[in-house]
Amino acid sequence: MKYIIAIIKPHKLDEVREALGAIGVAGMMASEVKGFGRQKGQTEIYRGAEYATNMVPKVKVEVALADALADRAVEAIQQAANTGSIGDGKIFVLDLESALRIRTGETGETAL
């Protein structure tokens, strides 16, 4: 099993969700997060005054899935989240040792 974490631009969340659904991913989690990378923040205008923020708003998408779907999921996220501009985000793929569905007690891939 794999655990995929993707940091994407907020306006790309619906496209990523649809792309994952199209390849058969049953569920995902999304959280609003803030961070920075090579962008080093951004400049905004608030009430006529310009100010710099060093943390950029992003969305963190987390998906647990079977090994067989992992490569297709990464490709789907990359294509759906790509704008071609700086700050499109990152995708991390980790090995997932185990999973347990609390309600039924199912374990492994059947719990996903």
C-alpha positions as CSV (number, residue, x, y, z in Angstrom):
1,M,0.0,0.0,0.0
2,K,1.1,3.6,-0.6
3,Y,0.3,6.9,1.1
4,I,0.4,9.9,-1.3
5,I,0.6,13.4,0.0
6,A,0.2,16.2,-2.5
7,I,0.6,19.9,-1.8
8,I,-1.4,21.8,-4.5
9,K,-2.9,25.2,-5.3
10,P,-6.3,25.6,-3.7
11,H,-8.2,26.3,-6.9
12,K,-7.0,22.9,-8.3
13,L,-8.6,20.8,-5.6
14,D,-11.8,20.0,-7.5
15,E,-9.8,19.0,-10.6
16,V,-7.6,16.7,-8.6
17,R,-10.6,15.1,-6.8
18,E,-12.2,14.4,-10.2
19,A,-9.0,13.0,-11.7
20,L,-8.6,10.6,-8.7
21,G,-12.2,9.5,-8.9
22,A,-11.8,8.8,-12.6
23,I,-9.1,6.2,-12.0
24,G,-11.0,4.5,-9.2
25,V,-9.6,6.1,-6.0
26,A,-12.4,5.7,-3.4
27,G,-11.5,8.5,-1.0
28,M,-9.2,11.2,-0.1
29,M,-8.6,13.9,2.6
30,A,-7.9,17.5,2.0
31,S,-6.7,20.2,4.4
32,E,-6.0,23.8,4.1
33,V,-2.3,24.5,4.9
34,K,0.2,27.3,4.6
35,G,3.9,27.0,3.6
36,F,6.6,28.2,1.3
37,G,9.1,26.8,-1.0
38,R,11.2,28.5,-3.7
39,Q,8.4,31.2,-3.9
40,K,9.5,32.6,-0.5
41,G,6.0,33.9,0.0
42,Q,3.9,36.5,-2.0
43,T,3.0,40.1,-2.0
44,E,-0.7,41.1,-1.3
45,I,-2.6,44.3,-1.2
46,Y,-4.9,44.8,1.8
47,R,-6.9,48.0,2.1
48,G,-4.7,49.8,-0.3
49,A,-1.4,48.8,1.5
50,E,1.0,46.3,0.0
51,Y,2.5,43.8,2.3
52,A,4.5,40.6,2.0
53,T,3.4,37.2,3.4
54,N,6.0,34.5,3.9
55,M,3.4,31.7,4.0
56,V,1.4,30.8,0.9
57,P,-2.0,29.1,1.2
58,K,-2.1,25.6,-0.3
59,V,-4.2,22.5,0.0
60,K,-2.8,19.2,1.2
61,V,-4.4,16.1,-0.4
62,E,-3.8,12.8,1.3
63,V,-4.7,9.4,-0.3
64,A,-4.1,5.9,0.9
65,L,-4.3,3.3,-1.9
66,A,-3.2,-0.1,-3.2
67,D,0.3,-0.3,-4.8
68,A,-1.3,-1.0,-8.2
69,L,-3.0,2.4,-8.3
70,A,-0.1,4.5,-7.0
71,D,1.6,5.3,-10.3
72,R,-1.7,6.2,-12.0
73,A,-2.7,8.4,-9.0
74,V,0.5,10.3,-9.0
75,E,0.2,10.9,-12.7
76,A,-3.5,12.0,-12.3
77,I,-2.6,14.4,-9.6
78,Q,0.3,15.9,-11.5
79,Q,-1.8,16.4,-14.7
80,A,-4.8,17.9,-12.8
81,A,-2.7,20.2,-10.5
82,N,-0.3,21.5,-13.2
83,T,-0.7,25.1,-14.2
84,G,2.8,25.5,-15.6
85,S,3.7,28.3,-13.2
86,I,5.8,28.4,-10.0
87,G,4.1,27.1,-6.9
88,D,2.2,24.2,-8.5
89,G,3.3,22.1,-5.5
90,K,4.8,18.7,-4.7
91,I,3.8,15.1,-4.5
92,F,5.3,12.7,-1.9
93,V,4.8,8.9,-2.0
94,L,5.4,6.9,1.1
95,D,5.1,3.2,1.9
96,L,2.0,2.4,4.1
97,E,2.7,-0.4,6.5
98,S,-0.9,-1.1,7.5
99,A,-4.4,0.2,7.6
100,L,-7.4,-0.7,9.8
101,R,-11.1,0.2,9.2
102,I,-12.4,1.0,12.7
103,R,-16.0,0.1,12.1
104,T,-15.4,-3.5,10.7
105,G,-11.9,-4.3,11.8
106,E,-10.8,-5.0,8.2
107,T,-7.1,-4.6,7.7
108,G,-4.8,-4.0,4.7
109,E,-6.1,-3.1,1.3
110,T,-9.6,-4.2,2.2
111,A,-9.7,-1.4,4.8
112,L,-9.1,1.2,2.2
